[in-house]
Amino acid sequence: MNNLKKSITLLLIIIMSVFMVNSAVFANNDVKTSESAMLRLSDDIWKMADRILEMADKIWEMADKIVETQKIQSENLKSTEDNMLKTLDLIEKWLNENNKILNALIDSNNKVANCMCWNK
């Protein structure tokens, strides 16, 4: 009977050992599978990060072009404003000169008209 107990105990120990080894193998496989999945995910994340950086570079390039365009347009606008102000100044001077000529003609006409009236 003692031998039977020892045999059963030994058999249980062997069964438990096999079970534990199998569990360890399955756990190890699960870890390997998890590691593989994590590595694939990590690789995907790096690829996405690279794409984001590429897009960010393109956005910076576009922003630089926009800033450069605004500088050029600002200079063009300033030049256009300056030319418009010069044109308005010339128009004002021209109108003032024309007003002087018109006033002189009116005065001359009034003098002629006054002279004509006195001669009657």
KACOR-V693104 format. One record per residue. RES is the residue in three letters. SS is DSSP state (alpha for helix, beta for strand, coil for the rest). Layout:
RES:SS  RES:SS
//
This chain:
MET:coil  ASN:alpha  ASN:alpha  LEU:alpha  LYS:alpha  LYS:alpha  SER:alpha  ILE:alpha  THR:alpha  LEU:alpha  LEU:alpha  LEU:alpha  ILE:alpha  ILE:alpha  ILE:alpha  MET:alpha  SER:alpha  VAL:alpha  PHE:alpha  MET:alpha  VAL:alpha  ASN:alpha  SER:alpha  ALA:alpha  VAL:alpha  PHE:alpha  ALA:alpha  ASN:alpha  ASN:alpha  ASP:alpha  VAL:alpha  LYS:alpha  THR:alpha  SER:alpha  GLU:alpha  SER:alpha  ALA:alpha  MET:alpha  LEU:alpha  ARG:alpha  LEU:alpha  SER:alpha  ASP:alpha  ASP:alpha  ILE:alpha  TRP:alpha  LYS:alpha  MET:alpha  ALA:alpha  ASP:alpha  ARG:alpha  ILE:alpha  LEU:alpha  GLU:alpha  MET:alpha  ALA:alpha  ASP:alpha  LYS:alpha  ILE:alpha  TRP:alpha  GLU:alpha  MET:alpha  ALA:alpha  ASP:alpha  LYS:alpha  ILE:alpha  VAL:alpha  GLU:alpha  THR:alpha  GLN:alpha  LYS:alpha  ILE:alpha  GLN:alpha  SER:alpha  GLU:alpha  ASN:alpha  LEU:alpha  LYS:alpha  SER:alpha  THR:alpha  GLU:alpha  ASP:alpha  ASN:alpha  MET:alpha  LEU:alpha  LYS:alpha  THR:alpha  LEU:alpha  ASP:alpha  LEU:alpha  ILE:alpha  GLU:alpha  LYS:alpha  TRP:alpha  LEU:alpha  ASN:alpha  GLU:alpha  ASN:alpha  ASN:alpha  LYS:alpha  ILE:alpha  LEU:alpha  ASN:alpha  ALA:alpha  LEU:alpha  ILE:alpha  ASP:alpha  SER:alpha  ASN:alpha  ASN:alpha  LYS:alpha  VAL:alpha  ALA:alpha  ASN:alpha  CYS:alpha  MET:alpha  CYS:alpha  TRP:alpha  ASN:alpha  LYS:coil
//
